[in-house]
Amino acid sequence: MALIPEEMFADRIDGPEFGKDTAIYKFEKIKRAKAAFKEAHPDVEILDFGVGSHDGLAPESSRESLKRHVDNPECNDYADNGIIEFQRAAAMYMKRAFGVPLPGNDSGIKNYLVHSIGSKDALHLLPACFVNPGDASVMTVPGYGVMGTWTEYFGGKKLTVPLLEKNGFLPNLTVLRNTVEKFNEREDTGRVKLVYLNYPNNPTGADAPQEFYDDVVGMAHDLGFIIAHDAAYAGINFQEETTSPLLSDRGMDCTLAMYSMSKMGNEIPWRLGWVVGHPRFMAAYAHVKDNANSGQSPFIQRGACDTLNNFPHITPQITEKYHRRLLGMADVLNDNGFDVKMPGGTFFMYVPAPVSIDGVSMEGVPDLANPGKLLGPAEAASQVLLRDGISTVPWDDAGAYLRFSATFDSGERNKLIGCAEADERVLSELYIRLGRHNFEF
Ligand SMILES: Cc1ncc(COP(=O)(O)O)c(C=O)c1O
């Protein structure tokens, strides 16, 4: 048999059609538009509210700790599903930051909490643990789609429920119940195994109240599904109350919650997080993980222990910085006619996109990158803003919204907190550039 590349690709990635799709997607279009702006206006700064990652370095003491542990012979090995020092620090953090109690002894901690190579990695492993061909996962839209994609890779079905502003960007519980029940009733399918929740939420910035989690936990027991709770932004929230499905009555029995060092410690490239849940389900995660990777390096885990042990020193400072910036962004956007509400958490401000800019409707705008297609209204608006060097991320999945991120570069990259004066410079420039337009909403 000859080696014909087209015949080699699995159907889950489009089989013989793999790599032939010429459509240009949202983030690539943004990248190209930014490059075009830079070339046309080399001296004009791009105000980049599109980036989704922090602009500061990890805390100094954590970086120092990581460096020290590179020389530690104990860290010179595979971590596999350990190391206990990180598990202890994460368990303690769960208690202190979120009020989630975990066992105090090492064997108990190991049963309830295992590290991940970041939330993304954990999300891609969950379908391998639970989804048989014909089963389904429910995903919220707009959102971070990794678990849905891997559900489909495993022959499962991705069901979606929208996050709408009128519901506080929470899934409507009746819609969620109907979605699960309708799928489970069908004779030709398996059942809904996983329901994805992500709060604080990317991109909407919404946080979820405890009553919402109580209701979903009740539904999980009633209908028999696992809540896959993506808590990648946990800690970056602006509410008094800490909420989690793990805090609901019987929440620990039906939830796998994924936490991450990425946002709450400015440690995105460290690729480290942890999963918490009932030992019965955690055993499946640990088993699949063990067959997928050999764990994050022990010196990275040791460095991250410093961040966790320094709570409440680190994350609240990072959160304060985003809060300061979000307040400034809200003022500028509101003054220009946008209807901005402060997010409950994350560093994202999710605002309704204008329906017209300078008298031109954002509906029916041709997509020049994909001939024959139209842009969604939010994407059309984002392209107009980009012509003025303002980069945002458009979402047209459930209403038309622009996401402005508080991770913009104010010229103080690498500082943990940065200063208000540096933010002010960027925000004043945003004010001037938005002021050139006439927005209608
Ligand atoms: C909602 C959400 N979940 C998970 C992730 C991945 O986080 P990590 O860096 O822990 O893999 C991201 C990253 O942006 C995210 O926005």
The ligand as a Gaussian input file, in Angstrom:
#p B3LYP/6-31G(d) Opt

LIG

0 1
 C      -11.999000      29.628000      29.813000
 C      -10.604000      29.123000      29.724000
 N      -10.342000      27.882000      30.162000
 C       -9.109000      27.368000      30.107000
 C       -8.062000      28.092000      29.580000
 C       -6.710000      27.463000      29.523000
 O       -5.985000      27.805000      30.653000
 P       -4.608000      27.125000      31.008000
 O       -3.561000      28.141000      30.735000
 O       -4.712000      26.752000      32.445000
 O       -4.461000      25.915000      30.138000
 C       -8.278000      29.394000      29.107000
 C       -7.181000      30.167000      28.536000
 O       -7.284000      31.249000      28.086000
 C       -9.593000      29.917000      29.184000
 O       -9.871000      31.144000      28.751000

